[in-house]
């Protein structure tokens, strides 16, 4: 019998397997259940990986291969109630961000929602550019190797290396809506900040390509509505293609996180150089299922995902959940270049009985080749 790691690697190579690899992402559910005392008694004191092993699930590790350190920037963090204010104090000025983090989100280790981004006006660009230009990329290869060794043959660890420069600008500095206002009102400032982020991204790509990781996950959460085709083509595609060339030269797998609405991005995702679409999310959460993605990508991109997270929610009837899983597997048949997983995370309200039933169905239905 093949190990989970062997199945994943064989799937990436387009080789037959003994059964479809299955490895979900379920940190949200696990953290919430542990915080609320909902974990089974026999799981007490166990970590998430050991609990997944008890369920018979493969392990999907997520670990960085570097850390970033800002030099010459003083960081001050102040929390009042649900709101956290972060200041970056630089020699050329100070910028700040504010987030709202509810107790429920904090218990699940979720970062919360930005209520005020770092960059809102022209005066904010100088400190933001200074902070980016004074950021160092420090490899953490030993930590990554240790995390992957802890998973062993029961799965594999993805190297998490952040987002492309334009997407980072949106998410870290302006927020999505603010990016479009800034691009329209202050295009020169946006380009200067973007240039600094591209220079930093060159270091990120170089360190990632030299890392011990086999699978490098870069960017994700791009979407028809928030990052439409013209923005993707202008800002995202060049960085994706450059990274793909660098990683492929180093013998690595280029992965991205596909849990958004991709109806109008399918073709250009296929042009981006990705080898894997992780957290692939299907209807009813999106408009694109496995069959449609396969038609666009063929065997160029291995799909890791398929199960829409809301189908595991306690609000979804059992019969609907089972029909959904059957549909995903039918569309994936015969199973080449397909790893079964979740469209991002198992939701926090999923019942333990649903997880057990999922394990039973996967054992019954995922022999290779899958039957259409």
N, C-alpha and C positions, 0 to 999 in steps of 0.2 A: 504494500500500500504506500502511495506517495504521501509525503508530508505536505502541510499547507504551503510551506515555502516552495517546495518543488513544484506544486501545482501552479502557484503564481508565476514562477519563472518560466515554466513550460508554456503557460498561456500567453505570456508576453512574446515568446518565440514562435507562437502559432503551432505548437506541438500538441498532440492528444494527451489527455489526462485520464486518471481513473475515475474522477468525478469533478464537478465544477468546484473551484475554490470558493469558499465562503468566509468573508471577514468583514464585519460591520464596524461602524463607528458608533459608540454608545456611551461616551463619557457623560453627556448631559443626563441621560436616564440614571446612570450609575451614581453620579454625584448627588442628584436630587433624592434618589431612593435612600442613599446612605444618610444624607442630612435629615430626612424625614423618618428614619427608622423602618423603611420598607424592605430592606434587604432580607433574604431568607436567613433563618437562624444559622444554617450550616455555612453561610458565607461570612459570618462575623469575623473580623480581623484579617480578611483576605483582600488583596489588591485586585484591581479591575482585570488584570491579565489572568490571574488564577481563577477568577469567577467565570471569565469567558471560556477557559479550558474546561471547567466543570459543565458548561453548557454544550461543549463540543464545538465551539466556535473558533475560527481562525483569528489571529491577532493582527490588527493594523496599527503599527506604531507610528507616531508623529513626533519628530525630534529635530531641532535645528542643528546645523553644522557650523554655526558661528554665532557670535553675539556682537552687538554694536555698542560702542562706547563713545560718548560725546566728550570732547576735551574743550576746556575753556567755557563751558556752559554750566551755570548753576541751576539745578532743578529744585523747585520748591513745590511741595504737594500739601494741600490743605483740604480737609474734609469737614463739611458741616451738614449733618443729617444725611440725606441721600445724595448730596452734591459734592463732587470732588473737583477742585481747581488745581491745575498743574501749570506752573510758570517756568518758562525757559528764560533765564537772565543771561544775556550775552553782552559783550563790549559795545555792540551797535544797537542795543535796545532789548526790550522784554516783550515776549508774546505769551499768551495764556490760552488754555483750553479748559472747558468745563464739561463734566459728565454727570449724568444722573444714574446712580446705581441703587436699585431698590434692594431691600434685604433678601428678597427671593432670588434676584439675579446674583447677588454676592454669594449666597449659599451654594449656587450652582457654578460658581467661578466664571461668570459671564461678565464681560467688561462694561456693560451698560451702554447708554446712548449719549452721544455727543450733543450737548445743548448749545455750545459755543465753540467753534473751531479756532485753531491757532491763527489762521490767516483770514482776515475779513476786509482789510483796507491796505492801500499801498505801503504804509509805514510798517506793516507786519512782514514784508518780504525780506528786508535786510536781516533781521534776526533769524528768520527761517532759513535763509540761504547760509548764514554763518553756521548755524547748528548742523546743517547737512554737510557743509564743507569741512567741519571739524569732527566728523563721525568716522571712527575707525572700525573696520571689520576684523574681528578677532576669531580665528578658527577654534571650534570646540569639537574637534574630531574624536578625542578620547571619550567624551561624554556620549557622542552619537554611537560610537562603537559599543560602549557598555550597554546602552539602551537596546541596541539591536541584538546583542548577545543574550540579553535577558529574555527576548522573544524567541530566539533560536529557530528551530524548524517549525514552530507553531504559527508562523506568520512572517511578516517583513516590516521593516521600518522605513517610512518615507522621510526624506530630508526636507524639512520645511524651510524655504529660503525667501519667504516674503513675496511681495508683489512688484510688478513692473513700475517704472518711475511715474507715469501718468496716473496709474491707479493708486499708487502710494500718495501722490499729491492730493487726490480726491479724498482718500480715507483718513490720512493723517493730518492734513493741513487745512483743507477748505470745506470738507464734506462734499457729498455729491452735488447737491443743489448749488452750493456756493461755487463749485468749480466752473459751472457754466456761466454764472454771473461774472466771475473773475476773468474767464477767458474772453468774454465779450467786452468788459470794461477796462481790463488791465492786461492785454495780451503780452506786452513786452515783459512785465514782471513775472507773469506765469512762465514764459519761456526761460527766463533766467533761473527761476527755481527749478524748473524741469531739467535744465542743463546740469545743475548741481546734482540732482537726483540721478541723472543718467551716469554721471561720473562715478557716483557712489555705487550704482548698479553694476558697473564694470568690475568693481572689486568683489561685489557679491557673486557675480557669475564666475569669476576666476577662482575664488575660494570654494565655491560649490563644485566646480568641475574637478578640483584637486582633492575633494573629500573622499572618505571611504564609502559613501552611500552609493548604492546602485540606482535607486529611484529618487529623482529630485523633483519635488513638487513646487511649482512656481505659479503664483497668481491664481485667480479663480474668482467666483462670485460676479464675473462680468455678465451682462444681462442686456436683452434687447432694449429695455427702457432706460436703464441707468447709464449704460455704456453702449449706445447703438452703433450700428455698422460703420458709419463714417468716422466716429471717434475711435473705434477699435482699429480700423484700417490705418488711421493717421498716427495714433499714439501707441497702440499696443503691438500691432503686428511686427514692426521692425525689431522691437526688443525680443519678442518671442522667437523670431527666426534666427536672430543672432545667438541667443542662448541655446537654441536647438542645435545649431552648428557646433558650438563649443562643447556641449554635453555629448553629442554623438561622437565627436572626435575623441572624447575621453572614455567611450564605451558605456555611457550611462543612458538610463531611460528618462525621458522628459515627460513629466506628468503635470496636469493642471486640475483644478477643482471645479467641476461642472455641475453646480446645483442651482443654476439660474434659468431664466427663460432664454432659450437659444434658437428659437425658430428662425430668426433672420441672421444668425451668426454661424449656423452649422457649416456652411461652405468655407468660411474664412477660418474657423477653428481648424478645419482640415488642412488649411494652407499654412498653419502656424508652426508646424514641426513637432507637435505633441505626439507622443507614443501612447499615452494613457489619459483617459478622461475619468478622474476619480470623483466619487460622490455623485455620479450621474443620476439625475432625478427625473422621474417619469410622470405621466398623467396619473392622477388628476391634479398634481401640484404644478405641472408644466404642460406644454402642448406638444412636447416631443418625446416619443417613446423610443425603446431600444431599436425597433425595426426601422424607424425613420433615420435614426442616427447611423445605423449600419448602412443604409442605402447611401448616405452622404459620405461616410468615412471608409466603407469597406473594411479591410483588415488592417488599415494603416494605424488605427487607434484602438487600443484595448479599452473596453468599457469596464469600469469597476463601480458597481452600484446597482441601480435598477429598482429597488424597493422604495416607493414614495413613503416618506416618514409618517405622513398622516394616516397611512393604512395600518400602522402599528398602534395608533392612538386608541385609548379606551372608548372613544366615541364612535369608532368604526366597527360595524358589526363583523362578527367572525367570518361569516360567509363572504362578505365583500373583501375582507383581507385575504382570504384564501384564493378567491377568484383573481385578485390583483397579482398575487405571487405567481399563479399559474400562467397568467397572461404575459408577465415579464419573461418567464422561462420559455414560453412558446416563441416569443419574438427573438429570444437569444439563441434558439436552436440553430445548429447542433451544439453550440457552446464555445466555438473557437473565438479567441480574443475576448472572452467574457469572464469576469470575476463577479460573483454575486456579492452585493453589499447594500448599504442603505444610501438613500439620497441625503447626505450629510448624517444627521444623528437620529437615533431612536428617541422619540419624544418623551418628555419627563412623565407624562401621565400614563404611559403604557403599563399594562398589568403584567405581573410576573407570569401569569398563566399564558399570556399571549407570546411571551418569549419562549416558553417551553413548547408551545404549539408550533412556533416558527422552527425550532430545532427539529421537531418531528417531521415536518413537511420537507425541510431541506434534506434530511436523511433519506426520505422516500423519493424525492423528485429530482435530485441533482446528479444522478448517475450520468456518465458521459458515454455516448453523445446524448444530448437532450433530445426529447421527442417533440416535434412540432405539433 
